[in-house]
């Protein structure tokens, strides 16, 4: 398969660096390498919903221009919030010529964006182009039925027409995790908000929401929570660090990116195993060995 341009976003170069490193490694292993978009800029973080607010689309539109300059027609995002923002902007400027002309006028030192760039999330690429069978074939260290909560959050599955799966009962993360050998644990909070940017000025509110997600996963037997968003990852890890052990009367679930679990199942030694996850893996591999004997 030909390489495809990907948009890392700001967090993946800093606090979410393990997300990027593991994603690059697993896609290389699957034969579909990701090539970082040249001269990318911040996506703008949140897509403006006001019909007359085109200025806040410019940052994302510049990344569509960068993609156009590569000669490609697709841009893959890893962070679900970046994906959501880029996807909504692409839908607006691809389908509305007047809006596209105005955005191009704002970007007077760029070449005009001509439309037609399709924004994908990495999970879409794995599901629709690679396929779960091919993922399963690449696994050489299966997860031995590790119970995992597939946490989607808000922006991966909403709004309709942008989200990559239905918001009521999404299955894309579950399909991936099952291909890796994990046991998927469903909870009522799989698509609930983690508190998002309320962590900045309403930490109490964000921690309350994040802790509910962790508790729901733990009480249903999950030992791992999988995310696709650095902000979700941050909020859930903060909740685990501050309240998990006390609130759960025992070990809290490990919170990891889906690409980290892929790298572990693929046996990619260059990807570091998160410290909180290692005891979980050790326990289940021991159990699998004992069962075999």
C-alpha positions in Angstrom: 0.0 0.0 0.0 1.2 3.5 -0.7 2.1 5.8 2.2 -0.6 8.2 3.4 -0.2 11.7 4.9 -1.0 12.0 8.5 -1.6 15.0 10.8 0.0 14.5 14.2 -1.4 17.6 16.0 0.2 19.4 18.9 -0.2 16.9 21.7 1.4 14.0 19.9 4.7 16.0 19.8 4.6 16.5 23.5 2.4 14.9 26.2 1.0 12.2 23.8 4.3 11.2 22.2 3.6 7.5 22.9 0.5 7.7 20.8 2.5 8.9 17.8 5.4 6.5 18.2 3.2 3.5 18.6 0.9 4.5 15.7 3.9 4.9 13.3 5.3 1.6 14.4 2.1 -0.4 13.9 1.2 1.1 10.6 4.7 0.4 9.3 4.3 -3.2 10.5 1.0 -3.4 8.6 2.6 -2.2 5.4 0.8 1.1 5.3 3.3 3.7 6.5 2.2 7.1 7.7 4.1 10.1 6.4 4.0 13.2 8.5 2.3 16.2 6.8 5.0 18.8 5.9 4.6 22.2 7.6 1.5 21.3 9.5 -0.1 23.8 11.9 -2.4 23.4 14.9 -5.9 22.3 13.7 -7.5 25.1 15.7 -8.7 22.5 18.3 -12.4 23.2 18.0 -14.4 23.7 14.8 -16.6 26.8 14.9 -20.3 26.0 14.5 -21.3 29.6 13.5 -22.1 29.8 9.8 -20.5 33.3 9.5 -17.3 32.5 11.5 -14.9 31.3 8.8 -11.8 32.9 10.3 -11.7 30.0 12.8 -11.5 27.5 9.9 -8.3 28.9 8.5 -5.9 26.9 10.7 -7.5 23.6 9.6 -7.8 24.7 6.0 -4.1 25.4 5.9 -3.5 21.7 6.6 -5.8 20.8 3.8 -3.6 23.0 1.5 -0.5 21.2 2.8 -2.2 17.9 1.9 -3.1 19.2 -1.5 0.6 20.2 -2.0 1.7 16.6 -1.5 -0.5 15.5 -4.4 -2.6 13.2 -2.1 -6.3 13.3 -1.5 -6.4 11.9 2.0 -5.3 13.1 5.4 -5.2 10.8 8.4 -5.5 12.1 12.0 -4.7 10.2 15.1 -6.1 12.5 17.8 -9.9 12.2 17.7 -10.4 15.9 18.5 -8.0 16.9 15.7 -9.8 14.5 13.4 -13.2 16.0 14.3 -12.0 19.6 13.8 -10.3 18.9 10.5 -13.2 16.8 9.3 -15.8 19.4 10.0 -13.8 22.1 8.3 -13.1 19.9 5.3 -16.8 19.2 5.0 -17.6 22.9 5.0 -15.0 24.1 2.5 -15.3 21.1 0.3 -19.1 21.5 -0.1 -19.5 25.3 0.0 -17.7 27.1 -2.8 -18.5 30.6 -1.4 -17.1 29.6 2.0 -14.0 28.1 0.4 -13.4 31.3 -1.6 -13.6 33.4 1.6 -11.2 31.1 3.5 -8.8 31.2 0.5 -8.9 35.0 0.7 -7.9 34.8 4.4 -5.0 32.6 3.4 -3.7 35.1 0.8 -0.1 33.9 1.0 -1.1 30.2 0.4 -2.0 28.5 -2.8 -5.8 28.3 -3.1 -7.4 25.2 -1.6 -9.3 23.5 -4.4 -11.4 21.1 -2.3 -11.6 17.3 -2.4 -9.3 16.4 0.5 -10.9 13.6 2.6 -10.1 13.5 6.3 -9.9 10.1 8.0 -9.3 8.8 11.5 -6.7 6.1 11.9 -9.3 3.7 13.2 -11.2 4.2 9.9 -8.1 3.3 7.9 -7.6 0.2 10.0 -11.2 -0.9 9.7 -12.0 -0.1 6.1 -8.6 -0.5 4.3 -6.5 -2.9 6.4 -9.4 -4.9 8.0 -9.6 -6.8 11.3 -8.5 -10.1 9.7 -5.2 -8.5 8.6 -4.7 -7.0 12.0 -5.3 -10.4 13.6 -2.9 -12.1 11.3 -0.1 -9.6 12.4 -0.6 -10.4 16.1 2.1 -12.6 17.6 1.6 -11.8 21.2 -2.2 -11.9 21.7 -3.7 -10.1 24.7 -5.1 -13.3 26.2 -8.6 -12.0 26.9 -7.4 -9.0 28.9 -10.6 -7.2 29.8 -10.5 -3.8 28.1 -13.0 -0.9 28.1 -13.3 0.7 24.7 -13.7 4.4 25.6 -14.8 6.5 22.6 -15.5 9.9 24.2 -17.3 12.6 22.3 -15.5 13.6 19.1 -14.8 10.2 17.6 -18.5 9.4 17.1 -20.2 12.8 17.0 -21.8 14.6 15.2 -23.6 12.3 12.7 -21.9 12.6 9.4 -18.5 13.3 11.0 -18.2 10.6 13.5 -16.7 7.3 12.3 -19.3 5.1 13.9 -22.8 5.3 15.5 -22.9 7.2 18.8 -25.4 4.8 20.4 -23.5 1.5 20.1 -20.1 2.0 18.3 -18.1 -1.1 17.5 -14.9 0.1 15.7 -12.7 0.1 18.8 -14.3 -3.2 19.9 -13.5 -4.8 16.6 -9.9 -3.8 16.8 -9.5 -5.0 20.4 -11.0 -8.4 19.7 -8.6 -8.8 16.7 -5.8 -8.2 19.2 -7.1 -10.9 21.5 -8.7 -8.7 24.2 -12.1 -9.2 25.8 -14.2 -6.0 25.3 -16.1 -4.6 28.3 -19.0 -2.3 27.5 -20.1 0.4 29.9 -22.9 3.1 29.9 -20.2 5.7 29.7 -18.3 4.6 26.6 -19.3 7.7 24.6 -19.8 10.1 27.5 -17.7 13.3 27.7 -14.6 13.0 30.0 -14.9 16.7 31.0 -12.9 17.9 28.1 -11.5 21.5 28.5 -13.4 22.0 31.7 -10.2 20.6 33.3 -8.7 24.1 32.8 -11.2 26.1 34.9 -13.6 23.5 36.4 -11.3 20.8 37.5 -13.8 19.4 40.0 -16.4 19.0 37.2 -13.9 17.3 34.9 -12.6 15.0 37.6 -16.1 14.0 38.6 -17.0 13.0 35.0 -13.7 11.2 34.4 -13.9 9.3 37.6 -17.4 8.0 36.7 -16.0 6.6 33.5 -13.2 4.9 35.3 -15.4 3.5 38.0 -17.9 2.2 35.5 -15.1 0.4 33.6 -13.6 -1.1 36.8 -16.9 -2.3 38.3 -17.7 -4.2 35.1 -14.3 -6.0 35.3 -12.1 -3.9 32.9 -8.4 -3.8 33.7 -7.6 -1.5 30.9 -9.3 1.6 29.4 -8.4 2.4 25.7 -8.6 5.9 24.3 -8.0 7.7 21.0 -7.8 11.3 22.4 -4.9 12.9 24.3 -7.3 15.1 26.3 -9.4 12.1 27.3 -6.2 10.3 28.2 -5.1 13.1 30.4 -8.4 13.5 32.2 -8.8 9.8 32.8 -5.2 9.4 34.0 -5.6 12.4 36.3 -8.8 10.8 37.8 -7.0 7.5 38.3 -4.0 9.2 39.8 -6.0 11.3 42.3 -8.9 9.1 43.2 -8.6 5.7 41.6 -7.2 3.5 44.3 -9.4 5.0 47.0 -12.6 5.1 45.0 -12.1 1.6 43.5 -10.9 -0.2 46.6 -8.0 -1.6 44.6 -5.9 -1.3 41.5 -7.4 1.2 39.0 -7.5 0.3 35.2 -4.5 1.2 33.1 -5.4 4.0 30.6 -3.6 3.5 27.3 -3.9 4.5 23.6 -5.3 1.8 21.2 -2.1 2.0 19.2 0.0 1.0 22.3 -2.1 -2.2 22.7 -1.6 -2.9 19.0 2.2 -2.5 19.3 2.2 -4.9 22.3 0.1 -7.5 20.5 2.3 -7.1 17.4 5.4 -7.8 19.5 7.0 -4.5 18.5 9.9 -4.2 21.0 10.7 -0.6 20.1 7.4 0.6 21.7 7.6 1.0 25.4 4.9 -0.7 27.5 3.2 1.7 29.9 4.3 1.0 33.4 0.7 0.6 34.8 -0.1 -1.8 32.0 2.8 -4.2 32.5 1.4 -6.0 35.6 -1.9 -6.6 33.8 -0.2 -8.2 30.8 2.0 -10.3 33.1 -0.9 -11.6 35.0 -2.9 -12.6 31.9 0.1 -14.2 30.1 0.8 -16.2 33.2 -2.9 -17.3 33.3 -2.7 -18.3 29.6 0.4 -20.3 30.2 -1.1 -22.1 33.2 -4.2 -22.9 31.2 -2.1 -24.4 28.4 -0.4 -26.8 30.8 
